[in-house]
Amino acid sequence: MRTFALALGLALGVAWAAPLPAHGVCDSPHCIDVVVPVPRGLIVPDSTVRILLPADYDTTRRRYPVLYLLHGAGDTFATWTEQTDVQDFSAQFPLVIVMPDGGHDASAGWYSDWVDGSRQWETFHTRVLKQYIEGHFRTLRNRRHRAVAGLSMGGFGAMSYAARHRHFFRAAASFSGAVDTLYPAPTTPVLFAAGIVSTGVWGDPATDERTWRKHNPAHLARLLRGVALFVASGDGTMGGPVGDIPDPLAYIFEQVILQMNLSFTHALDAARVPYSKDFYRGGYHGWPYWQRELHWALPQIMSIIGPPGRPRSRLMSPPT
């Protein structure tokens, strides 16, 4: 277990570095970076947020639905636009996309208020950021028009936030997300054994399992009823739909992630919570696959949270 955990920890730094060709910088006026003021007494290392605005934002006075798009543990608020075509792909939709920072590398925040008091990411994202976005941008201020999605750590964040803040999101999507943080229970969680999640986040799982459970999507499955869910993962083998790389650790990590996703969907099934899934053969933990899943999920999300009066699009099959 220790050897495997060390390999998994290395995979965090290696697999997440498997990029698509670099995309353009954040070009205003449709892509802007803002530093959100942090209230006194709240601690987040970086409150920078990247925001994508619809193509017609400056020429109309309409309000738009919002997608909060969360990054992984090795990334920042800018990485989605740097490593995928999200800016170009989303231009077809009347949608505001909000990409907040959530901490990265050794300071990866796990979209939580840490038990050691050193970070309050969850409060910042679900209260401060929400108020800032709704106060400074023309958004539809209703749960029916909000969604959250993310990759890896961000996939965890998407499902954890959707379950813990049921009034907030109508849809949630996870791309290769760490959606069962206690896997492989009853033994020591691999995320803890590998040093990916420290005791500062939720405590020691041996003595603070209750706190881990309160944030774990697999244990919060019943609270996701009424949220449109999209869950995607590869199986961590060669021959995936968008190619391969010469990096075995990228595949090892996706194999673990698949087990977390199977555990999560089993919990959803037990709670009779419906969801759409794309569990595809092949694939590694890397950006080409997360872009693929964004292309699969975003049109469906828009059919659910889109502006009033617009026709609803049909649900899409998983991409081939």
Secondary structure, DSSP 4 states (H G I P E B T S, - for coil): -HHHHHHHHHHHHHHTT-PPSP-----TTTEEEEEPPPPTT---S--EEEEE--TTGGG----B-EEEEE--TT--TTHHHHHS-HHHHHTTSS-EEEEE----GGG--TTSB-TTSS-BHHHIIIIIIHHHHHHHS-B--SGGGEEEEEETHHHHHHHHHHHH-TTT-SEEEEES----TT-STTS--HHHHTTSS-HHHH--TTT-HHHHHHH-GGGSGGGGTTSEEEEEE--S-S--TT---S-HHHHHHHHHHHHHHHHHHHHHHHTT---EEEE-SS--SSHHHHHHHHHHHHHHHHHHHPPTTSPPPPPPPPP-
